[in-house]
């Protein structure tokens, strides 16, 4: 669904605005689910999947605009390898924090991290405004 939305939105907005808006929407939906914290929370949290296609398409387009044709494949491989190693370490730390504190506290930490990433997107990519 969100990939189809991406194609429709592409003519009206640029990828920078799409990336920022989908990141803000993701943060809002996750925070709302944690604030409510009842039986409907899993259904609210699953709606963040609507933002996945728009976010990944915008990220890919911005990377392709930034790199030359010769650099693109190498950089995508390096980015993928770094992401895999980072996620392995990150998930271990998140699991440990969930054991030490609570799952709810860790989920708020993850929302804060997502917010930090969104601010980082904005600061690094504001030249595309």
Biotite code that builds the C-alpha atoms (Angstrom):
import biotite.structure as struc

atoms = struc.array([
    struc.Atom([0.000, 0.000, 0.000], chain_id="A", res_id=1, res_name="UNK", atom_name="CA", element="C"),
    struc.Atom([2.643, 2.532, 1.002], chain_id="A", res_id=2, res_name="UNK", atom_name="CA", element="C"),
    struc.Atom([4.678, 1.883, -2.152], chain_id="A", res_id=3, res_name="UNK", atom_name="CA", element="C"),
    struc.Atom([1.630, 2.891, -4.210], chain_id="A", res_id=4, res_name="UNK", atom_name="CA", element="C"),
    struc.Atom([1.216, 5.984, -2.037], chain_id="A", res_id=5, res_name="UNK", atom_name="CA", element="C"),
    struc.Atom([4.871, 6.809, -2.647], chain_id="A", res_id=6, res_name="UNK", atom_name="CA", element="C"),
    struc.Atom([4.329, 6.842, -6.391], chain_id="A", res_id=7, res_name="UNK", atom_name="CA", element="C"),
    struc.Atom([1.358, 9.184, -6.085], chain_id="A", res_id=8, res_name="UNK", atom_name="CA", element="C"),
    struc.Atom([3.122, 11.531, -3.669], chain_id="A", res_id=9, res_name="UNK", atom_name="CA", element="C"),
    struc.Atom([6.309, 11.664, -5.679], chain_id="A", res_id=10, res_name="UNK", atom_name="CA", element="C"),
    struc.Atom([4.943, 14.206, -8.122], chain_id="A", res_id=11, res_name="UNK", atom_name="CA", element="C"),
    struc.Atom([3.802, 16.651, -5.436], chain_id="A", res_id=12, res_name="UNK", atom_name="CA", element="C"),
    struc.Atom([6.554, 16.434, -2.815], chain_id="A", res_id=13, res_name="UNK", atom_name="CA", element="C"),
    struc.Atom([10.215, 15.705, -2.907], chain_id="A", res_id=14, res_name="UNK", atom_name="CA", element="C"),
    struc.Atom([11.792, 12.770, -1.122], chain_id="A", res_id=15, res_name="UNK", atom_name="CA", element="C"),
    struc.Atom([13.078, 14.884, 1.759], chain_id="A", res_id=16, res_name="UNK", atom_name="CA", element="C"),
    struc.Atom([9.578, 15.917, 2.814], chain_id="A", res_id=17, res_name="UNK", atom_name="CA", element="C"),
    struc.Atom([8.300, 12.368, 2.420], chain_id="A", res_id=18, res_name="UNK", atom_name="CA", element="C"),
    struc.Atom([11.087, 10.965, 4.584], chain_id="A", res_id=19, res_name="UNK", atom_name="CA", element="C"),
    struc.Atom([10.555, 13.540, 7.343], chain_id="A", res_id=20, res_name="UNK", atom_name="CA", element="C"),
    struc.Atom([6.749, 13.188, 7.297], chain_id="A", res_id=21, res_name="UNK", atom_name="CA", element="C"),
    struc.Atom([6.836, 9.382, 7.417], chain_id="A", res_id=22, res_name="UNK", atom_name="CA", element="C"),
    struc.Atom([9.376, 9.451, 10.267], chain_id="A", res_id=23, res_name="UNK", atom_name="CA", element="C"),
    struc.Atom([7.195, 11.868, 12.243], chain_id="A", res_id=24, res_name="UNK", atom_name="CA", element="C"),
    struc.Atom([4.126, 9.709, 11.550], chain_id="A", res_id=25, res_name="UNK", atom_name="CA", element="C"),
    struc.Atom([5.977, 6.602, 12.711], chain_id="A", res_id=26, res_name="UNK", atom_name="CA", element="C"),
    struc.Atom([7.041, 8.292, 15.969], chain_id="A", res_id=27, res_name="UNK", atom_name="CA", element="C"),
    struc.Atom([3.536, 9.639, 16.611], chain_id="A", res_id=28, res_name="UNK", atom_name="CA", element="C"),
    struc.Atom([1.847, 6.265, 16.083], chain_id="A", res_id=29, res_name="UNK", atom_name="CA", element="C"),
    struc.Atom([4.346, 4.419, 18.297], chain_id="A", res_id=30, res_name="UNK", atom_name="CA", element="C"),
    struc.Atom([4.045, 7.015, 21.079], chain_id="A", res_id=31, res_name="UNK", atom_name="CA", element="C"),
    struc.Atom([0.253, 6.893, 20.878], chain_id="A", res_id=32, res_name="UNK", atom_name="CA", element="C"),
    struc.Atom([0.310, 3.109, 21.238], chain_id="A", res_id=33, res_name="UNK", atom_name="CA", element="C"),
    struc.Atom([2.536, 3.325, 24.316], chain_id="A", res_id=34, res_name="UNK", atom_name="CA", element="C"),
    struc.Atom([0.489, 6.092, 25.895], chain_id="A", res_id=35, res_name="UNK", atom_name="CA", element="C"),
    struc.Atom([-2.759, 4.132, 25.515], chain_id="A", res_id=36, res_name="UNK", atom_name="CA", element="C"),
    struc.Atom([-1.097, 0.874, 26.627], chain_id="A", res_id=37, res_name="UNK", atom_name="CA", element="C"),
    struc.Atom([-4.177, -1.365, 26.470], chain_id="A", res_id=38, res_name="UNK", atom_name="CA", element="C"),
    struc.Atom([-5.594, -4.151, 24.306], chain_id="A", res_id=39, res_name="UNK", atom_name="CA", element="C"),
    struc.Atom([-5.720, -1.948, 21.190], chain_id="A", res_id=40, res_name="UNK", atom_name="CA", element="C"),
    struc.Atom([-2.005, -1.055, 21.359], chain_id="A", res_id=41, res_name="UNK", atom_name="CA", element="C"),
    struc.Atom([-0.815, -3.956, 19.129], chain_id="A", res_id=42, res_name="UNK", atom_name="CA", element="C"),
    struc.Atom([-3.244, -2.861, 16.424], chain_id="A", res_id=43, res_name="UNK", atom_name="CA", element="C"),
    struc.Atom([-2.075, 0.754, 16.656], chain_id="A", res_id=44, res_name="UNK", atom_name="CA", element="C"),
    struc.Atom([1.578, -0.300, 16.594], chain_id="A", res_id=45, res_name="UNK", atom_name="CA", element="C"),
    struc.Atom([1.017, -2.415, 13.482], chain_id="A", res_id=46, res_name="UNK", atom_name="CA", element="C"),
    struc.Atom([-0.112, 0.644, 11.514], chain_id="A", res_id=47, res_name="UNK", atom_name="CA", element="C"),
    struc.Atom([3.505, 1.871, 11.386], chain_id="A", res_id=48, res_name="UNK", atom_name="CA", element="C"),
    struc.Atom([3.921, -0.649, 8.564], chain_id="A", res_id=49, res_name="UNK", atom_name="CA", element="C"),
    struc.Atom([2.063, 1.847, 6.367], chain_id="A", res_id=50, res_name="UNK", atom_name="CA", element="C"),
    struc.Atom([5.100, 4.141, 6.573], chain_id="A", res_id=51, res_name="UNK", atom_name="CA", element="C"),
    struc.Atom([7.652, 1.463, 5.648], chain_id="A", res_id=52, res_name="UNK", atom_name="CA", element="C"),
    struc.Atom([7.344, 1.690, 1.881], chain_id="A", res_id=53, res_name="UNK", atom_name="CA", element="C"),
    struc.Atom([7.404, 5.477, 1.767], chain_id="A", res_id=54, res_name="UNK", atom_name="CA", element="C"),
    struc.Atom([10.384, 5.679, 4.102], chain_id="A", res_id=55, res_name="UNK", atom_name="CA", element="C"),
    struc.Atom([12.504, 3.077, 2.311], chain_id="A", res_id=56, res_name="UNK", atom_name="CA", element="C"),
    struc.Atom([11.716, 4.508, -1.124], chain_id="A", res_id=57, res_name="UNK", atom_name="CA", element="C"),
    struc.Atom([12.633, 8.031, -0.015], chain_id="A", res_id=58, res_name="UNK", atom_name="CA", element="C"),
    struc.Atom([15.853, 6.807, 1.645], chain_id="A", res_id=59, res_name="UNK", atom_name="CA", element="C"),
    struc.Atom([16.873, 4.895, -1.488], chain_id="A", res_id=60, res_name="UNK", atom_name="CA", element="C"),
    struc.Atom([16.150, 7.847, -3.742], chain_id="A", res_id=61, res_name="UNK", atom_name="CA", element="C"),
    struc.Atom([18.175, 10.207, -1.563], chain_id="A", res_id=62, res_name="UNK", atom_name="CA", element="C"),
    struc.Atom([21.136, 7.803, -1.504], chain_id="A", res_id=63, res_name="UNK", atom_name="CA", element="C"),
    struc.Atom([20.957, 7.394, -5.293], chain_id="A", res_id=64, res_name="UNK", atom_name="CA", element="C"),
    struc.Atom([20.879, 11.165, -5.756], chain_id="A", res_id=65, res_name="UNK", atom_name="CA", element="C"),
    struc.Atom([23.912, 11.572, -3.504], chain_id="A", res_id=66, res_name="UNK", atom_name="CA", element="C"),
    struc.Atom([26.202, 8.910, -5.017], chain_id="A", res_id=67, res_name="UNK", atom_name="CA", element="C"),
    struc.Atom([27.542, 8.486, -8.521], chain_id="A", res_id=68, res_name="UNK", atom_name="CA", element="C"),
    struc.Atom([26.775, 5.404, -10.599], chain_id="A", res_id=69, res_name="UNK", atom_name="CA", element="C"),
    struc.Atom([30.229, 3.896, -9.896], chain_id="A", res_id=70, res_name="UNK", atom_name="CA", element="C"),
    struc.Atom([30.016, 4.443, -6.116], chain_id="A", res_id=71, res_name="UNK", atom_name="CA", element="C"),
    struc.Atom([26.454, 3.247, -5.626], chain_id="A", res_id=72, res_name="UNK", atom_name="CA", element="C"),
    struc.Atom([26.921, -0.552, -5.495], chain_id="A", res_id=73, res_name="UNK", atom_name="CA", element="C"),
    struc.Atom([29.989, -0.395, -3.275], chain_id="A", res_id=74, res_name="UNK", atom_name="CA", element="C"),
    struc.Atom([28.410, 2.041, -0.849], chain_id="A", res_id=75, res_name="UNK", atom_name="CA", element="C"),
    struc.Atom([25.171, 0.062, -0.673], chain_id="A", res_id=76, res_name="UNK", atom_name="CA", element="C"),
    struc.Atom([27.197, -3.055, 0.226], chain_id="A", res_id=77, res_name="UNK", atom_name="CA", element="C"),
    struc.Atom([29.158, -1.190, 2.884], chain_id="A", res_id=78, res_name="UNK", atom_name="CA", element="C"),
    struc.Atom([25.986, 0.362, 4.299], chain_id="A", res_id=79, res_name="UNK", atom_name="CA", element="C"),
    struc.Atom([24.295, -3.056, 4.420], chain_id="A", res_id=80, res_name="UNK", atom_name="CA", element="C"),
    struc.Atom([27.254, -4.660, 6.194], chain_id="A", res_id=81, res_name="UNK", atom_name="CA", element="C"),
    struc.Atom([27.471, -1.846, 8.755], chain_id="A", res_id=82, res_name="UNK", atom_name="CA", element="C"),
    struc.Atom([23.716, -2.025, 9.363], chain_id="A", res_id=83, res_name="UNK", atom_name="CA", element="C"),
    struc.Atom([23.882, -5.785, 9.978], chain_id="A", res_id=84, res_name="UNK", atom_name="CA", element="C"),
    struc.Atom([26.735, -5.495, 12.475], chain_id="A", res_id=85, res_name="UNK", atom_name="CA", element="C"),
    struc.Atom([25.116, -2.499, 14.199], chain_id="A", res_id=86, res_name="UNK", atom_name="CA", element="C"),
    struc.Atom([21.765, -4.236, 14.508], chain_id="A", res_id=87, res_name="UNK", atom_name="CA", element="C"),
    struc.Atom([23.352, -7.342, 16.025], chain_id="A", res_id=88, res_name="UNK", atom_name="CA", element="C"),
    struc.Atom([25.012, -5.264, 18.745], chain_id="A", res_id=89, res_name="UNK", atom_name="CA", element="C"),
    struc.Atom([22.000, -2.981, 19.145], chain_id="A", res_id=90, res_name="UNK", atom_name="CA", element="C"),
    struc.Atom([19.516, -5.844, 19.605], chain_id="A", res_id=91, res_name="UNK", atom_name="CA", element="C"),
    struc.Atom([21.740, -7.426, 22.224], chain_id="A", res_id=92, res_name="UNK", atom_name="CA", element="C"),
    struc.Atom([21.838, -4.155, 24.190], chain_id="A", res_id=93, res_name="UNK", atom_name="CA", element="C"),
    struc.Atom([18.080, -3.645, 23.827], chain_id="A", res_id=94, res_name="UNK", atom_name="CA", element="C"),
    struc.Atom([17.425, -7.188, 25.099], chain_id="A", res_id=95, res_name="UNK", atom_name="CA", element="C"),
    struc.Atom([19.690, -6.610, 28.078], chain_id="A", res_id=96, res_name="UNK", atom_name="CA", element="C"),
    struc.Atom([17.957, -3.291, 28.869], chain_id="A", res_id=97, res_name="UNK", atom_name="CA", element="C"),
    struc.Atom([14.545, -4.988, 28.649], chain_id="A", res_id=98, res_name="UNK", atom_name="CA", element="C"),
    struc.Atom([15.722, -7.600, 31.155], chain_id="A", res_id=99, res_name="UNK", atom_name="CA", element="C"),
    struc.Atom([17.168, -5.032, 33.545], chain_id="A", res_id=100, res_name="UNK", atom_name="CA", element="C"),
    struc.Atom([14.412, -2.426, 33.283], chain_id="A", res_id=101, res_name="UNK", atom_name="CA", element="C"),
    struc.Atom([11.029, -2.994, 31.678], chain_id="A", res_id=102, res_name="UNK", atom_name="CA", element="C"),
    struc.Atom([9.827, -3.544, 28.150], chain_id="A", res_id=103, res_name="UNK", atom_name="CA", element="C"),
    struc.Atom([7.814, -0.318, 28.299], chain_id="A", res_id=104, res_name="UNK", atom_name="CA", element="C"),
    struc.Atom([10.906, 1.709, 29.258], chain_id="A", res_id=105, res_name="UNK", atom_name="CA", element="C"),
    struc.Atom([12.877, 0.171, 26.394], chain_id="A", res_id=106, res_name="UNK", atom_name="CA", element="C"),
    struc.Atom([10.101, 0.945, 23.925], chain_id="A", res_id=107, res_name="UNK", atom_name="CA", element="C"),
    struc.Atom([10.216, 4.612, 25.003], chain_id="A", res_id=108, res_name="UNK", atom_name="CA", element="C"),
    struc.Atom([13.986, 4.540, 24.534], chain_id="A", res_id=109, res_name="UNK", atom_name="CA", element="C"),
    struc.Atom([13.471, 3.179, 21.014], chain_id="A", res_id=110, res_name="UNK", atom_name="CA", element="C"),
    struc.Atom([11.025, 5.995, 20.235], chain_id="A", res_id=111, res_name="UNK", atom_name="CA", element="C"),
    struc.Atom([13.607, 8.512, 21.470], chain_id="A", res_id=112, res_name="UNK", atom_name="CA", element="C"),
    struc.Atom([16.240, 6.882, 19.236], chain_id="A", res_id=113, res_name="UNK", atom_name="CA", element="C"),
    struc.Atom([13.844, 7.057, 16.264], chain_id="A", res_id=114, res_name="UNK", atom_name="CA", element="C"),
    struc.Atom([13.264, 10.743, 17.055], chain_id="A", res_id=115, res_name="UNK", atom_name="CA", element="C"),
    struc.Atom([17.025, 11.309, 17.122], chain_id="A", res_id=116, res_name="UNK", atom_name="CA", element="C"),
    struc.Atom([17.331, 9.603, 13.743], chain_id="A", res_id=117, res_name="UNK", atom_name="CA", element="C"),
    struc.Atom([14.568, 11.837, 12.379], chain_id="A", res_id=118, res_name="UNK", atom_name="CA", element="C"),
    struc.Atom([16.387, 14.948, 13.612], chain_id="A", res_id=119, res_name="UNK", atom_name="CA", element="C"),
    struc.Atom([19.575, 13.575, 12.036], chain_id="A", res_id=120, res_name="UNK", atom_name="CA", element="C"),
    struc.Atom([17.745, 13.092, 8.727], chain_id="A", res_id=121, res_name="UNK", atom_name="CA", element="C"),
    struc.Atom([16.560, 16.670, 8.869], chain_id="A", res_id=122, res_name="UNK", atom_name="CA", element="C"),
    struc.Atom([19.956, 18.145, 9.692], chain_id="A", res_id=123, res_name="UNK", atom_name="CA", element="C"),
    struc.Atom([21.876, 16.111, 7.118], chain_id="A", res_id=124, res_name="UNK", atom_name="CA", element="C"),
    struc.Atom([19.371, 16.333, 4.276], chain_id="A", res_id=125, res_name="UNK", atom_name="CA", element="C"),
    struc.Atom([17.934, 19.826, 4.617], chain_id="A", res_id=126, res_name="UNK", atom_name="CA", element="C"),
    struc.Atom([19.711, 20.812, 1.400], chain_id="A", res_id=127, res_name="UNK", atom_name="CA", element="C"),
    struc.Atom([16.955, 18.872, -0.425], chain_id="A", res_id=128, res_name="UNK", atom_name="CA", element="C"),
    struc.Atom([14.218, 21.146, 0.956], chain_id="A", res_id=129, res_name="UNK", atom_name="CA", element="C"),
])
